[in-house]
């Protein structure tokens, strides 16, 4: 059973490895301007804020992930025919909004399916999730080479074919186990009012704001210091590959350290990464520094998902992951793009990464406070008779 889920994760992330890196290039080939492409891509974080939590609540309410993933994948496949066919910007706007409304929630839903199966199998989350990183990295590199030969218009066939395979694979995996309890709106409201939950979400969003800014402007940084498109591609490929050993070893790390320690450690790796980006003057160095992507993004992502899964009741598992995606994806995506763009326009990439380093250091301090609180709570529990 485990290999079926891993195959689904690998295959689905091959579709992500096509749509994320190459969709802007496809839009460009259809005659859209850079401003229009930017607007279409910016719709993603906006849609994420609106839909992530409702999808999570619906999953908990219906006590199913598998059926919702099937719906999301199928609608994405249907909408992709419009997405790859339309040339009119005004028609692409509602199409992209609809596509993102089903595409983006699939990630926290898939995380919930992994969490449920990893708990049942005794395998840690990372042993499943690393297959997604592998699928993304291999496809992004291979598709880039292939599309350079056959043309960017062939990406639609690659995406739709792999997504169809993903839909078929959903039928092979088991759904999340039923908790036997129906989630209510009041339970979701109580979750939002828990200080511990909000504290973690706010500082995860702060760190992810810097990461989203990097997603948007790393290529510009590479070009500003004399890099080529090929070096930008290698920087994007090196990052996901560096996640794989972190995901593979996450179980060992979690056995020794709790999630608060890992969040603080990952935030520290982010701060180091942004500092090195700020002072790097050679595009080849950027590729080397990208090896820190695994210790920063990979470890931070894993620890965040695991921590939310631990502090949120099982009946609200999908709601918790939906909130994590809302704060860490939607809000952080908008803030990272807007603030990052402002700093890039007025001060340049070096200051952007220096400012990102400073923001992440605030989060490092916040997560260390969580570490201290957790240790104090553990010590108090040990002293009780």
N, C-alpha and C positions, 0 to 999 in steps of 0.2 A: 504493500500500500504506500509506503514511504516514497518509493521511486516514482510512483504515478504523480504524486504531488510535486516532487522535485522536477519532473519532466514538464508539468504544467507551468511551474515558476520559470524554468529556463525558456520555454517556448514563448510565454507571454512577454518576457522581457526582451526577447529578440524583436518583437513588434515595437517595443519602446525604443530599442536601439536603432530603429529605422525612423520612427515618427519624430522623436525629439531632435536628433541632430540634423535631419534632412528636410523636415517640413518647411523651414524658412527658405531653403534653397528651391524647393518646389514652388512655393508661392512666388519667388523671384522669377522663376522660369515662366510663370503664367502672366507676367507683366505687371505685378503689383509693385508699388513704390516701397522704399524702405520704411517710410512713415506708416503706410498701411499694414505692412508686415509686423511692425512693432505694435500697432494697435491690436492686431489679431492675437499676437502672442501674449499681450498684457491682459487679454480677456480671461486667461487661465486662472490666475490668482483671484481675480474678482469673482469668477464663477465658483471657485473652490470655497471661498468664505460662505457662500450662500447654500451650497449643496452638501458639504462634507458631513456636518452634524445631522441633518435630516436623513441622509442615507444610513448613517450609523444607528440612529434611533430606530429607523425602519427595520434594519437588520435585527436589532435586539427585540423589537416588538414582534416580528414574525418568526424570530429564532431560526434564521437561516442566513447563510452567507453564500452557499453554492448557487442557490436560485437567483440571487441578486447579481452575482458575478456573471451568470449565464445571460441575464438580461442586459447587463452593462456591455459585455463583449459583443452581443448580438446587435445592439443599437449602434455601437461604435462601427461595426462592420457595415451596417446599412448606411449610416451617415457618411462613411468614408467615400462612398460612391459620389455623393454630392461634393464632399470636401475636395476630391481630386478632379472633379469635372468643372466646377464653377470657376468663372474668371471675373465675375462682377464682385467688387469689394462689398457692395451693399447687401448682396445675397450671401456672401461668405460670412459676414458678421453673425447672423442668427444661426448659421450652420455650425460655425466654430463654437458658439456658446452652447448649442445642443451637444456637440461632440465632447467638449470639456465636462459638461454636466454628468456624462456617463464614464468618460475616460479617467478623470482624476480620482473619483471615489473608488475606483477598482483597486487602487494601491492599499489603502487602509483595510478594505474588505479582504484582500488577499493576505494581509498581515494577520487579520483575525483568524483566517483559516489556518495559517501556519502556527499561530499561537495555540489554537485548540488541538491541532494534530501533534505539535511538539510536546505538549503537556501529556497527551495520551501515550505517545511513543517513548517518552523519556529522553528524547533527543532535544538539544537546545535549538533555539530559534535560528541562530546563525548557520547551522548545518543545512538548513533549508534555503535560507535567504541568499547564501553565497551563489546558488545556481542562477539567481536573477542577475547578479553582477556579472557572472560569466557570460550569460546570454546576451546582456547589453553590450559588453566590451567586444566580444567576438563578432557580433552582428554589425556594430558601428564601424569596426575596422574593415570587415569583409564587404559590407554593403558600400562603403566609401570607394573601395577599389573597383567593385563591380559597376556601380553607377557612373564612375568616371569613364568607363568603357562603353556601356550601353546607353547611358543618358539618364538624367534625373527623373524623367517621366516614368521609368520602370519601377520607381519606389512604390507606386500604388499597388502593383501586382505583388511585390514582395510583402508589403504590409498586410494586404487582404488575405493572401495565402497563408501566412503564418498566424494571423488572427483566427482564420477558419480552423486551423489545426488546434489552436488554443481552446476554441469553443468545444470541439470534439473531446478534448482532454478533460474538460470540466466534468463530463459524465462519468469519468473513471474515479474521481476522488470523492471522499466522504464529506458530508456536511458537518458543521459544528454540532456537538451534542446539545440537545435541548436541556435547558436548566429547569424546565417544568414550571417556570414562573413567567408571567407576562409583564414586560417592562411598561411602566406608566410614565406619563409626562412629568408627574411630580418627582419621580426618582431621577429623571434627567435634570430637572431643575435643581434638586439637591446636590447633584454631582457638580454642577456649575458653581454652586455656592461654597464648595469645600475649599478653604484657603490653601491647603497643600496642593490641590490640583491646579488652581489658578497660578500659584507661585511657580510651579514647574513649567506650566504652559507659557507664561510670560517670558521666562528666561530662555526657554527653548526657542521661542519666537525671536528673541534678541540675537541669539547665535545664528539662527537660520536666515535672518535678514542679511547678515554678512555673506553667508553662503550663496543666497540668491543673487546678491550683487555680483559675486564672483562668477556665477553661471552666466550672467548677462554680459560681463565685461572682461573676462579673462582673455578672450580672443583679441580684444582691442589692446590689452596690455601686451600680449605677445607681439602683435604687429607694431606697437609703439616703440619697442626696443629692437626692431629689425627682424622679427620673425616672419615666417611664411605660413600659408594656409596648411601646408603639410605639418609644420610644427604645432600649429593649433590643434590639428587632428590627433597628433601623438599625445599632446597634453590631455585631451579629452579621453583618449584610450587608456593612458597610464592610470588615471584616477580610479575608474571602476575595477581595473585589474588589481590595484592595491587594496581594494575592499575584501577580496577573496580570503587571504590569510587571516584577516581580522575577524571575518564572519566565522571562519573555520575554528578559530581559537576562542571565540566568545564564551563558549561553555566553560572552558578552563578559567577564563578571567572572572566570570560571574561566580564560579565556585569559590574564588579567593576574595573577590571584592564585591560589595553591593553596588547597585546601579548609581547611587549618588556619587560614589568615588569615580566610577567610570565616566559619568557625565562631566565631572570636574576635569578628569584627565583628558578627555576628548576636547573639551573647550580649550584647555591649555595647548593641545596640538594645533587647534585652529589658530590660536593667537600666534604661535610660532610660524605657522604656514603663511599667514597674512603679513607678518613682519618680514619674512624672507622674500615674499613677492614684492613688497614695497621697495626693497633695496636691490633686487635682482636687475642686472643690466644685460643679461644674455638669455635669449629665448630657450637655449638648451638647459639652462638652470631652472627655468619654469617647469620643464618636463621632469627634471629630477625632483624638484620640490613637490610636484604632484604626487610623489610616493607617500606624502603625508596625508593624502586624501583618505586613505583607509583608516588611519589612526584618528583623523578628525571627523569627517562625515560618517564613515562606516561605523566607528565605535559610538559616536554620538547618536546616530540613528538607532542602532541596536539597543543601547542603554535606555533611550527615550521610550521606545516601543515596549521594552521589558518593564520599565518602571511604571508606565501607565497601566500595563496589564496587571501589575501587582497591587497598585493602590485603588484600582477601580473594581467594584464587585463583578463577578463573572457574568451576571445578567446584563451588565452595562458595558461589556467588553468592546463591542463595536462602536458604541457611543463614545467611549473614551478614546479609541483610535481615530474616530471622526473629529473629535475636538483637537487631537494632536495634529491632524492634517489641516484643520482650519487655522490654527495658530502658527504651526511650523511651516505650512505650505502657503495658504492663502494670504494671511496678514503679512507674514514675512516676505512673501513674493512681491506684494505690492510695495511694501516699505523698501525692500532691497532694490527694486527697479527704479522707483522714484528718487529715493535718496542717492542711490548709486549714480543715476543719470545726472542729477544736479551736481554732485561732487566731480564727476568726470568732466562735465562741461566747463566748470569754473576753476577746477584745481588740478585735474589730471589723475591718472591711474595710481601714481605713487601715494598721493594723499588719501585716495579712496582706501587703499589697503592698510595704510597707517591708521586711519580712523577705524577701520574694521577690527584691527588688532586691539585698539583701545576699548571698543565696545565689548569684544569677547572677554577681555580681562575683567570687566564688570561681572559678566556671567560666571567666570571662574570663581570670583569671590562669593557670588550667590550660591553656587553649587557646593562650595566648601562649607558654607553655613549649614547647608542640608546635611553634609557629612558629619559635622559636629553634633547637630541635632539628633541624627540617627544613632551615633555612638553613645550619646548621653541617654537616649531612650533604651538602647540595648543594655547599657550598664545598669540603669534603674530596674529593668526587668530581671536582670541577673541577681540583683540584691534582694529581690522580694522572696520571702520564704515560700 
